[in-house]
Amino acid sequence: MLIYAGAIFFLVTLGSLILLLWVFPSASQRRLQELEESREKTDWVKTVVDLAGPLAKLSLPEGNWENSAVRIKFITAGIRNPNAPIVFYATKSILPFVFAIISYVLLTLSNVSLDRDMLLFVLLLMASIGCYLPNLVLNRLISSRKREIFENFPDAADLMLVCVEAGLGLDQAMVKVAEEMKIKSKALTEEFHLTNLETRAGGAREQALRNLGVRTGVEEIGAFVSMLSQADKFGTSIGESLRVFSEDLRHKRQIRAEELAAKLSTKMLFPLIVCIFPAISMVILGPAGVRIARVIGPLLSGQ
């Protein structure tokens, strides 16, 4: 019995180890898989860019791309791939034709009779929607990223205050904040990391902080940058400035939460009137209406 038990234990352990190694590969195997996936992704992106290049020329604006407002939008949205503008403008070039063709096919299959002017208007309307759809998606990405940074920046400011009061310099505090905020906010971590890299590369701290405010596009970070620049220029205490700024930021966040709570009753008014009030009216007045109909019905039929 002991031999059988030992053999079963050995087989189960060996099978578990083989399964574990198969499901969870080693570090070298994971690295090889990552390199292979990165190579496949690079080839796929290169193919898409090669196909999108001629199409992008149809809507690509003339002028300096470095000073373009669209470039600032891409940076604010967190898109820093150099091939992103080509794909963006290629999408703006091809979507109007796609939307117009799909609309024409659907109108034809549904047997909707439209005159020539109305059909042309519908096709132009769908083409316009297809042209401006990439802009709407880009604006949506910008607003989502701004909201993420705005919601997590007060915690980052409090953490930076703790680091500075503990004896760390501003640059080391930003490095620590970037490490600690990695799980909670990837966008904020990325922006702080870029600012640290720009400072380490030899750039001026004031310019690096100003670039941080431009990249994020958040008003609170712009005020944060101005506060740090003034504290650095006039030689005031950064810790005291951060403390005042953190208190003001927490106060603004509390006021914003109270404002949203005050708007809740107004926002709930329309759903209450449209969705809930008719159901409640039917439940309350329904039995009374049935009883009234039973009493008045015979009287009306007798007349």
N, C-alpha and C positions, 0 to 999 in steps of 0.2 A: 504493500500500500504506500509506503514511503517513496519507493522508486517511482510508482505511477504518479504520485502527487508531485514529486520533483520534476518528472518529465513534463507533466501538464503545466506546471509553473514556468519551466524553461521555455516551452513552446509559446505560451501566452505572452511572456515577457519579450521573446524574440519577435513575435508578430506585432506587438505594440511598438517596439523600437523601429521596425521596418515601416510601419504605418506612420509613425511620427516623423521619420526621416523623409518619407514620401510627401507628406502633407506640408511639413515645415522644412524646406531645404536649408542647406548650410549658407554661411555668409558669402562664400565665393560663388555658389550657385545663384543666390539672390542677386549678387552683383552682375553676373553674366545675364540673368534674365532682365534686369533693369537696363543694361546696355543694349540688349537685343530689342526691347520695347522702345527705347529711346531712338535707336536707329530706324525702326519701322515707322515710328511717329515722324521722324525727320523726313524720311522718304515720302510719306503721305502728305506732309505739309508742303514739301517742295513740289510735288505733283500738282496740288491745289493751287499753289502760287503761280506755277507755270501756265496753268489753264486760265487763271483769273487775270493775269497780266494784261493781255490784249483787251479784255472786257473793261478793265479798270480805266483805260485811257479814254473811254467814252464819257465818263463823268468826273475824271480827276481834275480838280481845279488847278489853274496856273498860279505860280507864285512860290514863295519860299515856304517849304513845309515846316521848317524849324520854328517859324513865327506864326504858324497857322493856329486858329482857334480850335480847329478839329483835333490837332495834335494835343492841345491842352486837355480836351475832353477825353481822348484816349488815355492820357496819363492819369487823369482823375478817376477814370473807370478801372485803373489797374492793368490796362492792356499796354504792354511795352514791347511786344513783338514787332520787329521792323517790317514784317510782311503784313501786319494787320491793316494798314491803309489800303493795300492792293486788294485784299479780300473784301474790305468794306465797300470800296467804290465799285468793285466788280459786282457785288451784290446789288448795289443801287442801280447798276446798269442793266442787270438781267431780270430783276424782280418785276419791273413794270411790264415787260413783255410776257412774263410767266403769268402774272395776275390777269392781264388782258386776255390772253389765250384761254386760260381756265374759265374766265367769266363768259367768253363767247361760246365755249363748248357747253357750259352748264345751261346757258340761255337757249342754245339750240336743242339740247336734249330735253329740256323741260317744256318745249313748244310754246314759249312765251312770245307773243306777237308784239314787237316794238318797231316803231318807225325808224328811219335811218338816223335822224337827229338824236332820238332818245338812246338808240343803241350806241351811237358814237359817244354820247355823254357818259353812259355807264362804263364803256371801255376806258375812256379817259379818266374817269373817277377811280377805277380799280388800278390803272397804271400809276396814278398819283399816290395812291395808298401804298403800292409796292415800292415806289421811289422813296417815300418818307418812312417806311417801316424800319429800315436799319437805323435811322436817327432816333426813332422811338425806343428801339431796343437799347441803343447806346445810352440814351438819357435814363432809361430804367436801370441800367447797370451803374451809372454814376450816382443816381439817387440811393440805390441799395448800398453801395460802398460808403457813401457819405453818412448814411444812417448808422451803419455798423461802426464807423470811426467815431461818430458823435456819441453813441451810446456807451462806448467803452473808453473814451478819452478821460472822463472824470476819474475812473479807477486808475488809469495810467498816471494821471497827474498826482493823485494821492500817493501812489507807489514811488513816483519820482521825488516827491517831497520827503518821504521816509528815507530814501537812499541818500539824498543830499544832506539831511540832518544827521544821518549816521556817519558822515565824513567823506562820502564819495564826491568826486567832481561831477560836473554836468555831463561830460561825455561818458564817463563810466556809469552814471545813473541812467542815461539813455540806453546804454548797452544792457544793463540789468533789466530795465523795463521791457526792452524788446524780447529778452529771454523769457521773462515771466508772463508776458501777454501773448505768447505764441499760441497757446491753446485756446484762449478766449477770443482773440481778434487777430486773424491772419493779416488783414489789411493794415492795421495799426502797427503790427510788428514789422511788416515789410517797409513801411514808411520810415520808422525809426532806424531800421537797419540801413536803409539807403542814406539817411542823414549821417549816420556814423561812418559809413564808407566814404562819403564825400568829405567829411572832416579829416579822416585818416589819409586821404589822397592828397592833402595839402590845401584844400579849400578853406576859405575863411568861415568861421562858425556862423557869423551873421548871415552870409550868403547861403550857407547850408540850411539854416533855419528858415530863411525866406523861401527857399525852394521847397521846403517841407510844407509851408502854408499854401504855395501855389499848387503843388501836387495833390493835396487833399481837398482843397476847396471848401473846407469847413471853417465857419466864422470863428468858432472857439479856438481852433488851432492858430488862426491868424492873430487873435488876441494874445495867445500864448507865445507866439514868436515875437510879437512886438514887445511883450513884457520882458522876455529874456534878453532881447537886443538892447533895450533901455537899461536893464540891470547890468549888463556887461559893459555898456558904454559909460554909464555914470558911476560904476563901482559900488553899487548898492548890494545888499545881501541877497543872493539868489534864493536862499532858503526862506527868508521872510517874504520875498516876492511870490514864491511858489505857494506859501501858506495862504496869503491873501487871495491869490488866484484860485486856489483849490476851494476855499470857502465861497468865493463868488460863483464858481462853477457849480458847486453843490446847491447853492441857492437858486441858480438859474434852472437846474434840473428839477428842483422841487416846484418851482413856479410853473415849469412846463408840464409837470405831472398834474398839478392842480388845474391848469388850463384845459388839459385833455379830459380830466374828470368833469369839469364844468360843461364841456361840450357834449358829454355823453347823453344827457337828457334830450338835447336838441336833435342829436343824431338818431336816437331811438324813437323819436316822434313819428317819423314816416313809416318804419316797420310796424309800429303799434297800430297806426291808423289803417294801413293797407292789409296787413296779415292777421293781426291778433284781434282787432276790434270787430271785424265782420264775424269771425268765429264766435266770439263772446256774445255778440248780438243775436246770432242764430240760436245759441244755447239758451239764452235767457228769454228771448221773445218767441222762440219756436213753439214751445208748449202752449203759451198764451194765445198765439195765433191759431193753432190747431183747435183749441177749445172755443175760441170766438167763431171759427168757421163752422164748428159743429152746432153751435147755438143759432147762428144767423142763417146757416144753410137751409134748414127746414122752413124758416119763416119766409125766406125769399122764394123757395119752391112753392109754398102755399099761396103766395100772392100770384 
